[in-house]
Amino acid sequence: MWFKSAQSSDGAGVSSRRTAPSILSDGLRLDGDIVCAGEVHISGSLTGNVSAGKITIGEGGTIEGTIEAQSAVINGTLSGRLIAVDVVLGKGAHVTADIVYCSMRIEPGAMFEGYSRRVDREELPNVEETKKLLPSLRSLRGNSDRHDFTTTAEAS
């Protein structure tokens, strides 16, 4: 079954539904930010920021911006910054970003350029704390703004 109902933890009998992932399909280009409590799949191109429960960038997908998520699976191109509890850089990943994570796996064939910082789950910043973390990341890379890089290869 694709969707399941669950009782809320407060015992009031209010049900919540697990929804299907939001998909930015191949060939679709979006300039702007995405905020989603659930799952987002990117196969197209996004210039902007993403805040989601889970983000997946497909092999043809590109994001230029900041990602904040519980779980991130990158198989496409990311330029910018990534903050997530669990990170997987798949074999097709091309990542030029600074990454803050609790758990990260880099598969053979993935390309990663940037700074990474492992933190305990309690230390993982929320949105307000992210702003405090940025100066320390910038000092690590000599005050350059790495998130200004653009993708040189585009899917045809």
Secondary structure, DSSP 8 states (H G I E B T S, - for coil): ----EEE-TTSS--EEE----EEE-TT-EEES-EEEEEEEEE-SEEES-EEEEEEEE-TT-EEEEEEEEEEEEESSEEEEEEEEEEEEE-TT-EEEEEEEEEEEEE-TT-EEES-EEE--GGG---HHHHHHHHHHHHHHTTT--GGG---S----
